[in-house]
Structures are given as structure tokens and as C-alpha cells.
Amino acid sequence: MMASISKEEDLELENQLKLINKPPLKTIQTTFGYIIDCIDIHKQLAFDNPLLKNHKIQLRPSFEPATTLNEDQRSARLSSIGIEDDLCPTRTVPVRRTTKEDLIRVKYLSNNNGILTKDAPGSHFAAVNLNPDGIYYGIRGSINVFNPKVGSREQMSAAYIYLAKGQTQFLNSIMAGWQVYPEMYGDTKTHVFIGWANKQNQTGCYNLLCPGFVQTNNIFRIGGFFTNMSTYDGQQFEMIVAIFKDVITDSWWLRLAGEYLGYFPGSLFSDDMSYADGGGWYGRTTTPAGGLSPPMGSGHLPDGEFGHACFIRVMAFVNQTGEYMWPEMKSVGIYTDNPNCYGVQYTGYVDEAMLYSMQFGGPGGNCGY
């Protein structure tokens, strides 16, 4: 049930909608029940951020890590994202039109704007972390896509890759992957998500809830949902995700399934974000204080069978010379905060298809805080 709001709050929401929903060059009424607006690439929400006032948009990175890893797409069964045949024109970006109901849901997220600068209560992790204080220019992984069943709208379950720089109170961070989060999306589907945070300036958000991420792709919609999911001991679907630094333009680019989606300009971040000094491959859940935690991944603990627990394969990071490197055992830390609820296994090298891989997840339940 949607919460009631006062007249003053209603007026504030109307003003927010006017700022968020830019005038479209084309409108698409989807069969999924929502509207996609095709926004002029130079007039997208990102450029409402004062830090990007004089920003010159990039259409493609001027640098990309040296790799042959994209070859693994030939053996990947990619999970499809719900899009229409009627696509946005070139030099526009597809944005789902925000409704008042969307804003009311978001109002109850951290910092009232979906800002990622507060730790949620009842938050749990299962992760393979890069060694702290390293120097990293990128990260990638092929993430197994599941649809864990969350128990309430406030619960969230996610799998993603992550890079960060700085101490906890001044942390800059970037992430991308999938999540199930009814409070965010109004449904229990599995959605592509991106996120960024600058804790020092108390800025950042999921997806496009605040101005920051610069879209360049006219087909792929940030926040879209997957139309096919992996099943336990059945067909496995995945999303190939990479985040890497364009050292020439000081931007952090996001690539999904071989497509450039856009980038996070370096000016969004405080301190020095010329490189990351931490990051990793994560499973995460959140739940309100006092509640049971939702399943993570497939809902099953790792058991060494890659059709059972959720996996991330072809794990790699970008080093100082701009090359992808494999995460050897000595270069990672393996972490879960509650092994009774969630587990993680790092297998290292498996075979030519999986390369360097991990399993993670679990049933959740009474996991503590």
C-alpha cells in the first residue's frame, strides 16, 4: 500500500518530477506498462549536477584495458533485458519516465533520495575482496542472474562488482550488477542496477535517482529488468559487467554484455579517484531492523556445483599498466559476515570456461545485525 502524503509533500514531488522528467524527443509506451522517454543526450539528468556544468560528453572511451576476455561472451548464455523493438534514435538516451508513485517509494530509502551514503540496517555480505591499498583501474565479472524471493518491499538482495577509494568516512565508490528491491522498483523482478557514492560530500545514488552517471547508449535502459533467470540445477543465465578507468579523460566507464552504457565523470568524486584502492565481487542483502534477512543469490549455500549456488566467473581486475589480471588467491580476501545464513567459496582457476570463479549466497533467515 502506498503511504499517504501531505499537500506540501505532494507539491514537492510535483516539482521533483518536473526536474527529473526531461522533455522527450520521442516517447515509447511499452507493453510492460511504463513509458520510456528518449532524451537528448546533451540534456539528460546528469547535466543538472553543478559539477558537470561545463562537461563535454564522451561517446566512447578513449582508452580500454588490453584484454581478450570479451571472447567469453561466445560461451555465455546472456540474460535478456526487457526492451521494446521501438528504440530511441541516435543521440538520445532511453529513460523510464518517473511517476509520483516512484518518488514516494524512493522517499523511504536511505537519505530520502536513494543516496548510498548510509549503511542500511540488517545488511549482510558474502564477498571476494581485492586486497586493500592496492592500485586498481578496473574490475569485471560474468554474474549469474537469479531472482531471490524477498519477503517485503523494504528487503533487497543483490549481486554486483564494486570499486572504491578512500577511508570509510570519505569513501568514493562505484558498483554495477543486479538487484531485487521492491522499494526501489515497485516489483519483485531482478533489475540491472548501477550505483555511485561520495560519502565526503554525501552524494550518490542508485541508477538515475540523482544527476551523475552520463548515459551514452540509446538502446539499453538503466534499471531495466531481466526476462529470463537461472534456475537451480537448470539453465544458467548471466550478465557480463565491467567497470574501468579511462585514464585520459578521468572517467569510469561501464560496459555490459559488450555494450558501453556510459560513464561516471571523475569530477563526481572527492579526494583523488584517479584509481581505486579496493573493491571486489559481492553478494548483499538488506532488511529492516528486527526482520528476517532475504535469500542471497539462488538461495542456496555454495557447494562446488556451479548450477546450484550463484556464481561469478571470469573474474579479473585491471592493473597499473592497463591490463586485466586474474585474482590469484594471494591477491584477494574471502568474507562473509554470517556463515549460517550466507556462504562464499573462491575457487580460483576452474577451467577454460569458468576461468577464475566464485560461488556465494544462502537462504537468509534470522541473521542478526
Residue pairs with C-beta under 8 A, 6 or more apart in sequence:
2 101
2 104
2 105
3 104
3 107
3 108
5 13
5 104
10 100
13 100
13 103
13 104
14 100
16 103
17 98
17 99
17 100
17 103
19 48
20 45
20 98
21 37
21 97
21 98
22 37
22 39
22 40
22 43
22 44
22 45
22 95
23 39
23 43
24 37
24 38
24 39
25 38
25 39
25 40
25 89
25 92
26 37
26 38
26 88
26 89
26 92
27 35
27 36
27 37
27 38
28 35
28 36
28 37
28 38
28 84
28 86
28 88
28 94
29 35
30 36
30 84
31 84
32 82
34 96
34 97
35 96
35 97
36 84
36 88
36 94
36 95
36 96
36 97
36 221
37 94
37 95
37 96
37 97
38 88
38 89
38 92
38 93
38 94
38 95
38 218
39 45
39 92
39 93
39 94
39 95
40 91
40 92
41 57
41 91
41 92
41 93
41 215
41 216
41 218
42 57
44 93
44 95
44 214
44 215
45 95
45 208
45 211
46 52
46 211
46 212
46 213
46 214
46 215
47 53
47 55
47 211
48 211
49 210
49 211
49 212
49 268
51 265
51 267
51 268
52 211
52 214
52 265
52 267
55 214
55 265
55 267
57 214
57 216
58 214
58 216
58 246
58 249
58 251
58 263
59 216
60 216
60 260
61 244
61 246
61 249
61 251
61 253
61 260
61 263
62 246
62 248
62 249
63 245
63 246
63 247
63 248
63 249
63 322
64 244
64 246
64 253
65 137
65 138
65 244
65 318
65 322
65 323
65 324
66 322
66 323
66 324
67 316
67 323
67 324
69 140
69 314
69 316
69 324
70 258
72 142
72 240
72 313
72 314
72 353
72 355
73 240
73 257
73 258
75 353
76 142
76 238
76 240
77 235
77 236
77 237
77 238
78 237
78 238
78 239
78 240
78 257
79 145
79 226
79 227
79 228
79 229
79 230
79 237
79 238
79 239
80 226
80 227
80 228
81 192
81 220
81 221
81 224
81 225
81 226
81 227
82 224
82 225
82 226
82 227
83 219
83 220
83 221
83 224
87 94
87 218
87 219
88 94
88 218
88 219
89 218
90 218
91 218
92 218
93 215
93 216
93 217
93 218
93 262
94 218
94 219
94 220
94 221
95 208
95 215
95 221
95 222
96 221
96 223
101 186
102 186
105 153
105 183
105 184
105 186
106 112
106 113
106 114
106 183
106 184
106 209
108 154
108 183
109 115
109 183
109 184
110 116
110 117
110 118
110 120
111 117
111 118
111 202
113 205
113 209
113 210
114 184
114 205
114 206
114 207
114 209
114 210
115 197
115 202
115 203
115 204
115 205
115 210
116 173
116 195
116 196
116 197
116 204
116 205
116 206
117 197
117 198
117 199
117 202
117 203
117 204
120 156
120 286
121 286
121 287
121 288
121 289
121 369
122 285
122 286
122 287
122 288
122 289
122 290
122 291
122 293
122 367
122 369
123 284
123 285
123 286
124 284
124 285
124 286
124 293
124 296
124 336
124 337
124 338
124 341
124 342
124 364
124 367
125 282
125 283
125 284
125 335
125 336
125 337
125 342
126 282
126 283
126 284
126 296
126 335
126 336
126 342
126 343
126 344
126 360
126 361
126 362
127 280
127 281
127 282
127 283
127 334
127 335
127 336
127 344
127 360
128 280
128 281
128 315
128 327
128 332
128 333
128 334
128 335
128 344
128 346
128 358
129 278
129 279
129 280
129 332
129 333
129 334
129 335
130 136
130 139
130 278
130 279
130 280
130 317
130 327
130 331
130 332
130 333
131 331
131 332
131 333
132 277
132 278
133 277
133 278
134 277
134 278
134 331
135 275
135 276
135 277
135 319
135 320
136 163
136 275
136 276
136 277
136 278
136 279
136 317
136 318
136 319
137 244
137 245
137 247
137 275
137 276
137 318
137 319
137 320
137 322
138 163
138 242
138 243
138 244
138 245
138 317
138 318
138 324
139 161
139 162
139 163
139 242
139 243
139 244
139 276
139 279
139 280
139 281
139 316
139 317
139 318
140 161
140 240
140 241
140 242
140 243
140 244
140 314
140 315
140 316
140 317
140 324
141 161
141 240
141 241
141 281
141 312
141 313
141 314
141 315
141 316
142 238
142 239
142 240
142 241
142 312
142 313
142 314
143 159
143 160
143 161
143 177
143 178
143 238
143 239
143 240
143 241
143 312
144 159
144 230
144 236
144 237
144 238
144 297
144 298
144 310
144 311
144 312
144 313
145 159
145 178
145 190
145 226
145 229
145 230
145 237
145 238
145 239
146 159
146 190
146 229
146 230
146 297
146 298
146 299
146 310
146 361
147 180
147 188
147 189
147 190
147 226
147 229
148 157
148 180
148 294
148 295
148 296
148 297
148 298
148 299
148 361
149 188
149 294
149 295
149 299
150 156
150 157
150 180
150 181
150 182
150 188
150 294
150 295
151 287
151 291
151 292
151 294
152 182
152 287
152 288
152 291
153 182
153 183
154 182
154 183
154 286
154 287
154 288
154 291
155 181
155 182
155 285
155 286
155 287
155 288
155 291
155 293
155 294
156 179
156 180
156 181
156 183
156 184
156 284
156 285
156 286
156 287
156 294
157 179
157 180
157 181
157 284
157 285
157 294
157 295
157 296
157 297
158 177
158 178
158 179
158 180
158 181
158 193
158 282
158 283
158 284
158 285
159 177
159 178
159 179
159 282
159 283
159 284
159 296
159 297
159 310
159 312
159 360
160 175
160 176
160 177
160 178
160 179
160 193
160 241
160 281
160 282
160 284
161 175
161 176
161 177
161 241
161 242
161 243
161 279
161 280
161 281
161 282
161 312
162 173
162 174
162 175
162 279
162 280
162 281
162 282
163 173
163 174
163 175
163 243
163 252
163 276
163 278
163 279
164 171
164 172
164 173
164 174
164 276
164 277
164 278
164 279
165 171
165 172
165 173
165 269
165 271
165 272
165 273
165 275
165 276
165 277
165 278
166 172
166 199
166 200
166 271
166 277
168 199
169 199
169 200
170 199
170 200
170 270
170 271
171 197
171 199
172 197
172 198
172 199
172 200
172 269
172 270
172 271
172 273
173 195
173 196
173 197
173 204
174 195
174 196
174 243
174 252
174 264
174 276
175 194
175 195
175 196
175 282
176 192
176 193
176 194
176 195
176 241
176 243
176 254
176 256
177 192
177 193
177 239
177 241
177 282
178 190
178 191
178 192
178 193
178 226
178 239
179 190
179 191
179 193
180 188
180 189
180 190
180 191
180 294
181 191
181 193
182 188
184 191
184 193
184 206
184 207
185 191
185 223
185 225
187 225
189 225
189 226
190 225
190 226
190 229
191 223
191 224
191 225
191 226
192 222
192 223
192 224
192 225
192 226
192 239
192 256
193 206
193 207
193 222
193 223
194 206
194 207
194 213
194 222
194 254
194 261
195 204
195 205
195 206
195 207
196 204
196 205
196 212
196 213
196 264
196 268
197 203
197 204
198 204
198 268
198 269
198 270
200 270
200 271
201 270
203 210
203 212
203 268
204 210
204 212
204 268
205 212
207 213
207 222
207 223
208 215
208 222
208 223
212 264
212 265
212 268
213 222
213 254
213 262
213 263
213 264
214 262
214 263
214 264
214 265
215 222
215 261
215 262
216 260
216 261
216 262
216 263
217 259
217 260
217 261
217 262
219 259
220 256
220 259
220 261
222 261
226 237
226 239
228 235
228 237
229 237
230 236
230 237
230 238
230 298
230 310
232 298
232 300
232 307
232 308
233 305
233 307
233 308
234 307
236 306
236 307
238 313
239 256
239 257
240 256
240 257
240 258
240 314
241 254
241 255
241 256
242 254
242 255
242 256
243 252
243 253
243 254
243 255
244 252
244 253
244 255
244 318
245 251
245 252
245 253
245 274
245 275
245 276
245 318
246 252
246 253
246 263
247 274
247 322
250 265
250 266
250 267
250 274
251 263
251 264
251 265
251 266
252 263
252 264
252 266
252 273
253 260
253 262
253 263
254 260
254 261
254 262
254 263
254 264
255 261
266 273
266 274
275 320
279 317
280 332
281 312
281 315
281 358
283 296
283 297
283 310
283 342
283 344
283 360
283 361
284 296
285 293
285 294
285 295
285 296
285 342
285 364
287 293
287 294
289 369
292 364
292 365
292 366
292 367
293 341
293 364
293 365
293 366
293 367
294 364
295 361
295 362
295 363
295 364
296 310
296 341
296 342
296 360
296 361
296 362
296 364
297 309
297 310
297 360
297 361
297 362
298 308
298 309
298 310
298 361
299 361
299 362
299 363
299 364
300 308
300 309
300 361
300 362
300 363
301 309
301 342
301 343
301 361
301 362
301 363
302 308
302 309
302 343
302 344
302 345
302 359
302 360
302 361
303 309
303 359
304 345
304 347
304 359
306 313
306 350
306 354
306 357
306 359
308 359
309 343
309 345
309 359
309 360
309 361
309 362
310 359
310 360
310 361
311 354
311 357
311 358
311 359
311 360
312 357
312 358
312 360
313 350
313 353
313 354
313 355
313 356
313 357
314 354
314 355
314 356
314 357
315 326
315 327
315 355
315 356
315 357
315 358
316 324
316 325
316 326
316 327
316 356
317 324
317 325
317 327
318 324
318 325
319 325
326 349
326 355
326 356
327 356
328 348
329 346
329 348
332 346
334 344
334 345
334 346
335 344
336 342
336 343
336 344
336 360
338 367
338 368
340 365
340 367
341 362
341 363
341 364
341 365
341 366
341 367
342 360
342 361
342 362
342 364
342 367
343 359
343 360
343 361
343 362
344 358
344 359
344 360
345 358
345 359
345 360
346 358
347 354
347 356
347 357
347 358
347 359
348 356
348 357
349 355
349 356
350 356
350 357
